[in-house]
Amino acid sequence: MATNITWHSSHVDRTDRERHLNQRGVTLWFTGLSGSGKSTIATALERELLLHHKKATYVLDGDNIRHGLCKDLGFGPTDRQENIRRIGEVCSLFTDAGIIVLAAFVSPYKEDRDKVRSLLESGERKNFIEIYVQASVEKCEERDPKGLYKKARSGEIPNFTGISAPFEAPESPEVVLTSGETPVEGCVAQLVTFLKEGGYLTAEK
């Protein structure tokens, strides 16, 4: 761990940023199997929030992150843990900036997700919203938009979640999206309602 470093405080705090944006910073963490619809729903929600509600939001997508920040990591348990740790730190910065973060990651291990929650939670503020994008392996394999399940079944992809590696489903997520049955528009509407009722779309306490 680095030594001889000191946190440099800003003259602008989170409350100032949120007041300027008229929203509350928060991380919506989408977890679920590959093909369950995490990124599809997240990007649709991003568009809805930006264009129709004028909110500052950003999607962090599992594949996109591995093109840069986490391109040195593989898919074994240790690398998966480090991948989620790094993303958690990024989410913490975005949330402090007052942004509504939409983080879409398989994140198969409960312990890793709980660590991100612990990092983000602060006092009474709810900064981490776990969203379980629920769809069966059969439904995800039927969709298989990237052809990954076919490769996993043939042995081309080792450590593939749901086939040759475990997925630990959330025990008490704040939101469950039944994406195997509910269309994208319905999932987005459910999330917008959740954000409104939770007071995230305004800076008012």
N, C-alpha and C positions, 0 to 999 in steps of 0.2 A: 504493500500500500504506500502511496506517495506520502512524503513527510514535508515539513516546512511549507505548508500551504494554509491559506486563510481565506474563508468565504468573504467575498467582497459584496457588500450590501448595495442595493440600488436606492435611488431617491424616489423611485416609483414602486409602490407595493401592489399586491394582488387586488386589493379592494379598488385601487385607482384604475387598474386595467379593466376590471369587471364593470365598474361604473361607466367607463368610456365605451365599452362594447355593449352595455346593457344586457349582460348575460352572466352566468356563473360558470367558471371553469370546472370541468368534470371529465373523467375518463369513462367511456362506455367500452367495456371489454367483452368482445364477442368471442366466445369459445364454442367449439363444436368440431365435428369430423370434417375432413376435406370433402368438399362438395355439398355441405349442408346449407350453404348460402351466406356465410359470414360476410365476405367481401361484397357480394352482390347487394345485400341489405345495407351494409355500411355505406357504400357509395351512393345508393339511392337515398338514404337518410341525409347524407352530406348535401346532396343536391336540393332536397326538400328544405333543409334548414337554411341553406345559403340563399336560394332563390325566392323562397316564399316566406321565410321568417327573418331574413337579413341577419343571420347569426354567423359568427366566425367559427369554423369547424374544419377539421382535417382528418383524413383517413390514414392510418398506419396499417399497411397490408403486409402479411407474412412474407409473401414472395418478393414484394418490392424492397422490403428491408434487407433481404438476403442478397440483393444486388449491390449493396453498399455497406452499411453499418455492420452487418453480420455476415458478409460474404466469406469470412474465414471460418465459419462454423458449419459442422455437418448436422446429422439428424440423430445421433446417438443421445442417450439420456443426459450426459454431461453437457454436450453442446446445446441441447434443447434448453437446459436450465440456464446456461449463460445467455442464450438468445433472448429468453423472456426477462432475465435480469436487466439486460441492456435496454430492452423496450420499456420496461417499467421506469427506468430512469428518464427516458425520453418523455414518457407520458407525464411524469412528475413535473418536468420543465414546462411542457405545453399547458398543463392544468394550472400551474402557477401563473402562466401568461394570460389566463382567463379564457383559453380556447376550449371548445367542446371537442374532445379527442375521441375518435372512433377507431379503436384498436381491434383489428380482425386477425386473430391467431388461433391455430388449432389448440395450442397450449394444453397438452393432454394431462399434465400433472397438477393435481390439486395443490400440492405444496408450493409449486412455483406461482400459481395464481394467487394464493394466500399471501405470499411474500410481496407481490405487487400491491395487493390491497393494504398490507401493513405499511408499505412505503408511502402510499398516497393518502391514507386516512389521517385526519388531523382534528383532534377534539371532536366536536359535534358535527363538523362538516362531512358530508357524504361525497367524497371525491372519486370513489371507485364503484362503478355499477357493473356487476357481473351479469352478462346476458348469455344464456344458454341457447344456442341456435340448434334446436333439437330435430334431428332427422336420423332415421335408422341407417345402419350400414347398407342395407339392401337398397334403400332409396338413393343414398349417395352413390352407390356403385352403379345404379341404374342411370343416374345423371352422368357421372364421370366426365365432367367437362374438359378435363386436361388429360384424360386417358391414363391417370395415375393408378387407378384400381386395377386396370388390366395389366399394367406393368408389375404391380405389386403381387398379383396372383401368379404371374409367370416367374417371379423371383428376381425380376430386374431391379426392383426397389426394395432394399432391406429396411427394417425398422419403420414400416409404414403403419401409421396409426389406424386402428380398427381392423387391420389384417394381421400384421406381424408384430405390432407394438400396441400397448394398452392405451385406452382413453378413460380417464377418471372423470365421470360426469359430475358437474357441480351438485352439491347437496342442498344448498339454499341460495340459489341465484336470485338477484333482485327481479330479473325478468326472464321468462321462458318464451321463446318464439318457436312455435310448432311449424318450422319451415318445410317440413315434409308434407304438410297439408295446407298451410296458409300461404297465399300468394305474397310476393314481395311488397306490394302496395299495402296489404293488410298488416304486415310486420312493421312497415314504416309508420303507419298510422298509430299502431300500438305504442311505438317508441316515442313519437311526438307527444302523445297524450301523457305518457310517463314523465317526459321532460317538463311539460307544462305544469302538471300537478305537483311536481317536485320543486318547482320554482327555478329551474335552471335557465329558462328563457327570458329572465329578467334579472337585473342586478339588485332589485329590492329584496330585503330580507323577509 
